[in-house]
Amino acid sequence: MSNNSSILPQLLQQYPWLPSLKDIYRDIALKDPAQFINDIFNNKDYIHIIDRTSKFFRVAFENLEEFPPYRQDEFNISFYLLLKILLYVLDDKRITNRIANLYSKVTYQDMKNEIIRNEYFNLHQICMDLGLDIRYIDEETYHTNLIRDMKKEYKTNFKIHFTDYLKLASNLKDEYRKLVNNALHEGFVYIIPKELARLIQEYVRKKFLEINLIEKDNLENMRKSLFKVKNFKNLYDEIVSLWELKKEDFEYSIQVRFEKDKNLMEIFPPCVKEILILIGEGQNIPHIGRLFITFFLLALDYPVDNIIEIFSATPDFERHIAQYQIEFAKKKSYTPHSCETLKSLNLCMATKYKDDLCIKGYFSKKKDQEQKIKHPLFYIQIKQFRLSRAPND
Ligand code: SF4
């Protein structure tokens, strides 16, 4: 993506992941990592950056979606670079996911706050710096809905070239984001500012995830060199031990339980396991997958708070929205989707998990013949039944 040389330095302090950082703040952005760490950790003026960083990891490990100590000041650039160096040497995909999720949420919140105030200048500048083919236009109505006598008009000031739209939205699988479900005119997709900010949030998240893809040939040498700075090594150790403690919680939370001493994860069908694992890894889940998991867990009397905790690892998690949606689903007592529906939605994971019960079915005594699994809740009943019949070790 190309740069915009007219970008204001303040914008980079606020959004240091922008490509222009390397041009405008080259003295910091292109500094040798060992030198950078040395400068930060041996200068007491920077002590608050270290403190900010340590807090950021704590908040990310708790899967929270806000970071109150976040400041859009001149130190924000060093804070961002320090996070990236730490993630490189920590070399743990799950930690990177947590940091990527929190950082991108904080960024989204910043952009959203500006949108609420009807300030679109920064959003436009961000798009320009990312090299996106974006047009800021006089407000246009791109869609009208007529429900009974009520006319609802959808308006926006932004349109983006469809190739850039597809690039940004490639990781987000929701139906409403598909190109065919959006207003397209002469190669441009009309997009509301909040949705544009959400796509940029995903760009920021992916930028952090790129750290996982960097060749690690030089990792040990890099660690050796950086660990010479004692306070950096202390921070690294602190993060590692925090994570070790948290990891246990995390792994435990995947062992989903709705009754004391009953481990449901081992009897969950592949379609459920897959989504829970992806959520645990902090990945994006399509809206339909979230609905299915919510209905499924609610059908097992899973407490609302517990379901919220499971979702808290997702990149776009907003606690109050999740709570409202789950409570709404609970009130409505929606039934989880059947296998047939899940197959049509590509959420059936029977083949991927080579699951015998899903693939071959079971023998029905009632019908005296082999039967196919028709519903994930029935899968659980059979598994539970088989487990209860299995000889004890
Ligand atoms: S067959 Fe049914 S229960 Fe099994 S993975 Fe597919 S959708 Fe889930």
Residues whose N, C-alpha, C, O or C-beta is under 5 A from the ligand:
A	BS01	SF4	P269 P270 C271 C339 L342 C348 M349 A350 C358 I373 H375 P376 Y379
